[in-house]
């Protein structure tokens, strides 16, 4: 039983015996003792004063005395202004270390057949361009959140919704038809998503040139600049061709559909390479080309039930004024769907596929209003998780040189970013890696990949997801400070110590003896290891990968200070050496498991 659980049980027993009353467990509030007071855990007496009918100091003294006499985990106590500071017995710390040592996934909850199911949607790319830095943050947050939910005892289904239809897709298709000359990814020597992205940019380039030419012509005919621009946009032949292609797509034109399927297959192959490099994957992928029809049908059902209204122009709306919002368009006058309709259709398909208990959408904060509305609509339509859906809203991410613009081809490309991070890691870690005995070129490259990706992921995930952030590649790959490489290097250092111990034929016991030596700094490390479970639980409550990242950093920093102050293999006694090796082994284990919740690998050597 955890130390906190032992103390809570003993405190409840104390209250019942001392004051003749049973109180709920929530009234026993334990927290870490402040650094300037003696003790490890503090029990707050104020919630108990109505029960004890005594002042805080008296209540603390009586409960403290009872705990010392009746709870083996407590060695001593002191009371400061109603705060009962408890000193944990050395044997209890050893017992806790043994519990940690025997549990490979200490701090994480097991998933069972009866576990609730959480579906996490992330990525949500368009098939007209490759993934960029914004997608990188989205994918890393979605993957990490999925791991955190699983560590909190949820079955998790990781899902993606691909935006594979619409005018933007037709722009790339039309540009390929007009200027592609039959080019393929193989002929171009390019990933398919990059090739299609080039044609999206090409469309915009030709469209802008066409608009300028038409605007100049209309201005020469006497129109003002604003009038000329508006007329050019309305009469653009190129945009009209794109719209005509979309109409043909909607009508299942065989030639347009064949081209669409071919070009999308190129994009998906490219996406898969990027996802693999990022270390993310999905259990189920949905496509808007399928879900929008289901959404239309669901909206029409809602219309028949009186949940929605049809206006004179034949458009269908949801009236949300009773919720303090406005009216929301669901079907246009021509019967075509909008994004909200597609999301309703996707929800319907998912609900039919899985018994969803919690639905989490990982989508940028510019869509906050959209998901507020979606939650209301899904609840009205009878989805039991609709009202409580979670919009994991995150801020934008930029590089120091500014924002990204897809149409102009100035995006921060995900593939380029990954490649540059790995190359930077290889360059910066070359001196360290070259000192490793018997290291092969293949191993060097693998270490560079692990370190480069660790730097990228950690830098993005350590920031509160709700905030906008500036991603600085150079700062992220520093081997000192709050970075992925700093934590990875500490893990590799501990693994090196353990290999040396193994080479000296030192065998670590599964359980340490009750009288195993633990100094104050070692106890602090055990206490920090014990905090991992609370960090995992809180990250699940807050939907916060940054909480795990910051825990890993704090644990790493604390171990490094301990390692600076005390020798492990050169300890004064054999018992001290064994105890410190067990602590080090478990610090490495928790670092590895914690970083895995962020999707970050840790190298055995570095």
Order of alpha helices (4+ residues) and beta strands (2+ residues): alpha-beta-beta-alpha-alpha-beta-beta-alpha-beta-alpha-beta-alpha-alpha-alpha-alpha-alpha-alpha-beta-alpha-beta-beta-beta-alpha-beta-alpha-beta-beta-alpha-alpha-alpha-beta-alpha-alpha-alpha-alpha-alpha
